[in-house]
Structure formats: structure tokens, C-alpha cells
């Protein structure tokens, strides 16, 4: 994705400045026009390795509205519209009801823009940190068709399913993560405070210690001497990952690694496929043209490797080909997906078939997370047992030799 800065005017002649991400200049201009803006100037930002963006409002310190807040907003908005309340009054009520200060400010700004004559979708498009491209496009389509309440209800349902998917994966891995953190803390305490006591005792006895004991004492001495470096690495690691992920090359490398990891790579693939098929089904079901839908789900894929594959699918569709062919050629989608898509294209029910695929992979992810959790527990217990066993044997070997020496002296 490229990074662009722009100056544009709305229908009332009001000038606005901003920045955005898009696949290319043409795509950026197209998005701005769809938002009801007339582009005055647009330039691609030249930022070496993307590090400038990494520390900006679009980077690692970016504040974004939580998916839960957006889902609740959509459900409440839908209910009020269905009850006959006008959009402006709905926005005013919703701005007071949300507990998120950032989202409250954004809804208030959307209310202000709509009251000045902008369409709802245009006003929402100004806040990509709250309303994703997919959300804005569906709202725009609903305004044109007069089905805003229905589309908002579908968006709320889609967001809730996406949240459930994320929570499902997070909950399955929470227990192993807790065990791992507890184990690291216990081992660190042992290495820094317990092992040095044994080391002092062994040094007073003299003689040459066994290799295992020397290795253990060496590691404990290092940890005790450079504990500050280990703490620094612990806190710097997630920050460094986010920094790397904010650069083009770094994100590509990390995304490839995620797909190649044993077991976890397969889980990542299924999560992306479930997200892609559900988002595409939602957009097609609400009348978004296939090319525009593919462009938006490409941005929402969350993985550079899949984004590249979806772009190729979009180019193939532009040339008159089906979706299933290039999808199968990418070798990123499980064989069942292009097969189901081909059936959907032939039967004229592509959005319905994509929804079935998404539901299938949701259940697959649930089953896989349960299996993964059940496998991780014995593996982690075995690893912990091996580490503790190494420490115990390393500490008792010199004692065994001392006992043997005393016995021989008798």
C-alpha cells in the first residue's frame, strides 16, 4: 500500500486536508471522489522504509475505535432508523450514549458534517480510524437504495461475528500464554536468586564442577548481572515487532512468516479466508459491484500476501475471468474455497455460497483452536519438566560427587 497526502474540496467548497493509504494514485483519487470530495492536489508521501509513518497518526501510535464500539453503534443506529428517527437526531443521541471519548468526538463531527449537507457515507469516510472502507461503502450503497436500517443491522451482525472469531482465537490461546508467562517468571526468580546461593556453596567446596552445573551457573550469573538488558528486551520486543510491521518490507516478511509457521500458519490462513469470504459476501449481498468489493476486501485482508493475491483476482475479473480460477491459481486458498466459489458463480448465488464458506471456516477455526489448546498444554508441561529436571540434576550432580568423595575417604 502507498501513502498519499491530499487537498480536496467538498460540494460546499470547504477545503479539507488529509492523508490516506491506497494501492495506487488512481485508487486514492477514486476513493476521495466516492467520498464526495473534489481533489485539488494529491501526492505520494516519500518516506524511507515507512519509518516516518510508523511514529505518526497512521502508525504504531494510531488511536482506533474498537470493533465492539462500532458494532454497538451500528445496532443502535439501525434500531433508531427503523423506528423512524431521522439520521441527525440518531447521531446526536448516539454521540451521548457512547462511553468511548474518541468515538464520541468522531460521531459529533459526523453529525456536524451531515447537518452541513454532506451525505452520511461522505462524513464517515473522513474518519478511517473509526469507519473502515467496507463500512463506508455499504452505508453509501444503503443510502442510494433507501435501506440504511437493514444494512446497518447486517454490518452489526458481521462485526459481531468478526469479534467472536477474534475472541475465539484469543480465548483458546489465553491459558497456554498464562502458563508460559508464569513459567518464565518462576524460572527467572530461580536463576537470579536461588542458583547463585548454590554457586557460592559449590565454590567454597573447591574442585571442578560438572559441565551441566557450570552451564547453569553461567546462565544464572549472566541473568543476575544483565537483568536490566533482559527486562529491556522483554518490553522492547512487542514494540519492535509493531515498528517492523509498520514498514512495507517488514510487514511482508512477518506476514509470510505467519503463514509458514507450523500449525499456527494454517490457523492464520483459515482466519483470513473466513474474514475475506464473509466481507465479500456482505458487500455483494448489499449491491456493491464485484470490482469495488474486491478492492475493499483486499484492504481488509490483514495480510500482504493475501492482499497481493486478491489484487491479481481483481485484475483477472477486470479482464472477464471468473473469481474461482485466479483464486485457485494463487494456492493460498484451500481447494474447497475456489470450488464453492465456482458453484456460486454458476448458480448466480455467489454471496450465499461465500457466506456458507465463511460459516464453515468459523467452525473449523473453533475446532482447530480447541485441538491446538489441548496439544499446547502437554507440550508446555513437558518443556517445563525438562527445564526443571535440567536445573535439579545440575544442582545435585556436585552433591552426589561430594557424597561419593566423603564415602571413599571413610
Secondary structure, DSSP 8 states (H G I E B T S, - for coil): -EEEEEEEE-TT--EEEEEEEESSHHHHHHHHHHTT-EEEEEEE---GGGHHHHTSTTTTT-----HHHHHHHHHHHHHHHHTT--HHHHHHHHHHH---HHHHHHHHHHHHHHHTT--HHHHHHT-TTTS-HHHHHHHHHHHHHT-HHHHHHHHHHHHHHHHHHHHHHHHHHHHHHHHHHHHHHHHHHIIIIIHHHHHHHHHHH-S---HHHHHHHHHHHHHHHSHHHHHHHHHHHHHHHHHHHTSHHHHHHHHHHHHHSTTHHHHHHHHHHHHHHHHHHHHHHTT--HHHHHHHHHHHS--HHHHHHHHHHHHHHHTT--HHHHHHHHS-S-HHHHHHHHHHHHHT-HHHHHHHHHHHHHHHHHHHHHHHHHHHHHHHHHHHHHHHHHHHHHHHHHHHHHHHHHHHH-
